[in-house]
Amino acid sequence: MKGLSVVGIGSTTFGKHKTTTIIELAKQAAEKAIFDAGIDREQIGTLYIGNFISGPLNGQEVLAGIIADSLGLGEISATKVEGACASGGIAFRHACMAVASGLTEYSLAIGVEKMAHASGKEVTSALNFAMDKDTDGKAGLTFPSLYGMAWNSHSKKYGTTRSQVSAVVKKNKCAGLKNPLAQMGLNLTENEIFNSRLIASPIRLFDCCPVSDGAAAAIITTNKNAKHATNPISVLASVQTSGTPRISSSNDLASFAATISASNQAFQLAGISRKDISLVELHDCFSIAEIIDIEDLGLIKRGDAGPWTTEGRTNINGDLPINPSGGLISKGHPVGATGVGQIYEVCKQLRGDHPNQVPDAKIGLTHNLGGCGIACAISILANPNA
């Protein structure tokens, strides 16, 4: 997947968009990306939409064709892809493959979801479609309970403490205060986090990413075409893997095999080492997930992510900035939009114009995980001039 660049990015805010339809959210993000790329929309040859639950929550499918029509893209190939919470990252990878294969000169990836209008019961029911209904579904498992079990397992293995996990929440909530796309930036104390409502022990309210609406978009083209772009960002790798579809078949609740596999493939494809990474936007759907993800990515050895976080080594100015955008904990998690939203955030960092700018950012990694670890999408991006 060499020879590709992101030449245009766009995003809505993540939060509550009461009067904006899911189609309009996608259109807003895409229009910004097209303008940012400085191209005519007629040059776009393929469209990939990352979305998970537009059917049950919005009563609308065939999103790709409708969005293509609303953008005036003509009779192009328009496809919706779904991989639970990893849908956006998968859409980005498909757009990359379309250009790499020579199918088109320019491809548009959009991630979009509209969730905030639905009741908690409706959202929970829809999100549970990401589980195997014949096993985990029948057992009554929910995602907070899954990550509660993962936390307990990680704590038993590595001594991970409430204080270490709270440090993730404090860091990401604080980062969100400066990110205009984030909906829930806050300055929190450890006591406020601990005293927030218990959701699924030991997961508490502030350990959870908020339900959100939002959309993000990216335009991919060849490096040859990117020479004419204002702020191109090189795509070094974009990888997708599959993992266990159910908890009962997991060998280790404190780890996700799909992340390990995808990260190994991504670094091999990119031809770089883990030490070359300047920053990471990863899938902190729950606070403990950030600690597990860092270790699964091989960026910090097992058991060290908690101490690194409390020591400030994963802060914006730390040794390895993790989720300088505020992550899902602060931005929210409009499920299908998250993966492309991560691409947006990393591109802003590598361009050097992010509100939470990481000093001397050269190479960034995005990590988007779906379901119980059934799907993972990882991309590595770089500033071509760094």
N, C-alpha and C positions, 0 to 999 in steps of 0.2 A: 504493500500500500504506500510505496514511496512516491514522491513527486506530486503531492497534493497540498493544497492550502485552503484555509478558511479566509474568505475575503469580505464577508459581510456577517454581522451579528445584530440581533435585536431582541428585546425582551419587554414584556409588560412588568409591572410590579406584581409581586406574589402577595395575595391577600384575598379580600372579599370584593368581588366585582358583581354587585347585585344586579345591575341593569345591563350588563354586557353578556352577550351569548358566547357560547364556546367557539362558534365560528368567528365572531368578531374578535375574540381574544387572539386566536391564531392569526387572523388577518393583520391585527395591529403589530404583532411581533415580526411577521414576515415583511410587512411594508418597511419597517425599520431596517431589517437586514438587507433588503433590496436597495434601499437608499444608501446604506452604509457601504455596500459593495460597489455602488456607482455603475450598475449595469442596467440594461433594459430587461424587463421581465420576460420578453420573448426569447432571451438567451437561456432561460432555465428549461432544462429538458426533462427532469424528473423531480417528483415531490414525494417525500416520505413523512408521514405523520406518526409521531409517537403518542399513543393514547391508550388508556387502560379501561376506563369505566364510563365512557360517554353513553353507552347503551342503557345500563341500569339507572344512572343518575340524571341523564339529560334526555333520555328517550330518542337518541339520535346516533345512528351509525352511518356508514358510507361517508365518513368525515373527509377522507382524502379528496374525493371527487367534488364534494361541496366546497371545500376550501380552495381547491384549484380553480373552480369556477368563480368564486368570490374575488380571487386575486387576478382574474383575467389571464390565466396561464395557458388557456387554450386546451387542446386535446392531448395533453401530455400524459405520460405514465404517472399515475397518482396512487399511492399505496399507504394504507394504514398498517403499522406494525405494532405488535403487542407482546410485552414481556413483563407484565405486572409493573412494578416500580422502576424497572430497567427499560421501559418502553422508549423513553427519549434517547438514551444512549444507544440503543439498537437502531433507532431511526437515523441517528447521525452516522453510524457505521454503514448502514445501507446507502446513504447518500454518498459516502466516500467510495464505496465499492462501485457505484454507478459511474462515477467519474474515472476511477482507476481502470475499469473495464473498457473504457472508450465509448460507453453507451451515450454519454452526454458530456458537453463541455462544462456545464454548470448544473449542480443539483442543490435542491433546497430541502433542509430538514427542519421540521417544526415539532416541538413537543407542546402538548396542550392538555389541560384538564380543568373542569369546573365542578367543584365539590361543595363549596361553602354554603350553598342554598339548602342542602339536604340535612336531614336530622342526623344525629349521632348514630342512631340505630341503622339508618339507611346507608350511611358511609361505611360503618363497620361491616354490614352485610355485603356491600359491594367489594370492599377490600378483601374480604375473605374468599372471593372468587380466585384469589391467587394461591389458595391452598388446594390440596388434593381433597375433594369433598368426600371421598369414600374412606379416608383415614383421618387426617387432622381435622377435617370439617365435622365428621361424626363425633370426634372426641371433644368438640366444643372449643378448640384452640382459637385464640385470637393473637394478633401480632404483638400487642403489649405483653401477653403471657409468654410468647415465644422468646422475646428479648429479656423478659424477667428470668426465664430459665437459663438463657445464655449468660446473663450477668452472674447468676448463682454458680454456674459452671466455671466461668472465668475466675471468679473470686476464690472458689475452692482450689483451683489449679495454681493461681498466681498471686493470691492474696490481695486482689483488687478491692479497694475500699470505697465506701460511699463518698468520702472526701475527694478521691481521685476522679470518680465519675462526675461529681458535682463541678469539678474544675473544668470539665468539657462544657457543661451547661453555661457556666459563668463566662468562659472564653468566647463561645459562639454567640451568646446573647449580647455580649458587649460589642463584638464585631458588627453585629446587625445594626447597632445604633448609627453607624456611619454609612451603611449601605442603603441607598434610597429605594432599592428593590425589595428590601426585607420588611416584613410586617410586624415582627415581634422582637425588636432589639430592646434589651433591658439591662440595667445594672442590678444584679441579684447578689444577695448574700447566700452563704451556705445554709443558713437557717431557713431562709425563704424557700430555697429549693427543697430542703428536707421536710419542711412543714406544708408543702403543697400537697394537694389531694393524692392519695394512694390510688393507683390505677391497676397495677398487677405486680404485687410485691416482687422485687424492691423498686419497680418502676413507679415514679411519681409524675404528676402533671408536667412539671418543668423538664422532665426527662424526655418528653414526647415532642415530636415535630407537630406544628399546628396544621389542621386541615385548611386547604387553600385553593384559590383559583389562580390561573396564570398561564402564560405561554412564553416560549422562547424559540428563536429561529437562528439558523446558521446556513450560509451559502458556501459550498465547496467547489473548487475548480482545480485545474492543473497549475503547477508552479509556473509554467510558461505564461498562462493567462494572468497569474497573480503578479507578474512583473508590472502590470498596468494598474494594480490596486494600490490604495493609499496605505493600508495597514495590514498586509497579509500575515497570517500566522501558519507556520508549517505543521502539517499533520505527520508525525513520525510513526504513529501506530494507532489502530482502532480495532479492538478485539472483542469478541463475544464468546462466552462459554456457557455451558449448562452445568447445573449442580443437582443436588438431591431435591426431589419434588415433595418430600414429606419428612417430618421430624423423626419418625420412627426409623428411617434409613440413614440418619446422620450418625457418623462415627464420633463426632466431637461437636457439642453444642457451643463451644467457645471458639468456633472457627467456621468459615464458609469455604468449602472446597472450590466453588466456582471462582471466587476472588483469587485464590492462590494460583489456580490454573491460568486465569486471564492475565494476571500480573506478570507471571513468568513468560507467557507468550508475548505480551506487549513489550517488555524490556528487550526480549530477543529480537523482535521485529524492528524496534526502534534503534537497536544497536548502541544502547547506552546502559550505564549502570544506575542502580538506585541512588547512588551518591550524587548523580547529576541533577536530580529533581530539585527544583526551587520551591515548589508549593504543590499542595494537593487539595482538590475539592472532592470530598468523599461522602458516602451515603450514610449520614448520621440521622437516620430516621428515629432512632432513640439514642440517648447519650452513650450508652454502653457500646453501641454499634461503632462509634468512632474509634474507641480503644481497640475493639476486635479488628476492625478494618485496617488500621495502621499496621498491625502485626501481620495480618493475612497478606497485605501488600508487600511484606518483607522489608519495610522501611525502618522498622525498629524491632528488635528481637522480642520474643515472647515474654510477656510479663513486665516489659519496660514502658509500655505506652501510658499506663496510669501515672507512674512517677514522672515521666517526661512532661505530662500535661500539668501536673501540680507545680513542677519546677519552671513552667513558662517556656519550655523548649519547643512547644507547638504553636506558640503565639505568632502574630504577624512578624515580629522582629526576632523570633526564635531561631533555633537550628533548622527546624523543618516546619514551616507554616502550614497548618492544617485548617481548612475551611475559613480562610480569611474573609469570605463573603458573609460569614455568619452561619453557613451551612443550612441544612434543612431545619435544624433546631430554631434558627432565627428567621430564615426566609419563609419557611413553610414548605409544604410538600404537595404541590399540585401534581399528582403522581406522574402522568405522562410527560409533563413539562420539565421535571427535575433534571434529567440527563442532559438535555440541550441547554438548560439553565446553567449547568456546571461548565459546559463548553463556553458559554457567554462569559462567565466570570473569569475563567482562565485566560481567554483571549484578551479581556480587558487588562488583566495583570501583565500579560506578555507585551501588550502595547504600551504599558507604563502609564495608564490613565485610570486606574481603579481607585475608588475612594478610600479603600484600605490597602494601599499599594505595598506590596512586598518588595523590599529593596533588591535591586539587581535581579529581578525575575527573568529567567532565561528559558526554563523548561517546566511545564506544568502537567499534572496528571489528573484525570477525572475518573471517578469510580462510581458506578451506578448499579445497585444490586436489587433484584426483584424476588418477591415471594419469600419462601423459606430458604432462599439461596439457590433457587432454581435457574436464575438467569443473571448474568453479570456482563456489563459492558465497561471496558476500560479504554480510554484514549490518552495518548501522550502528544502534547503540542509544544511547539518551540518558536521562539523569536528567531527568524532567519538571519537577522543581523547581529545577534548577540554572540 
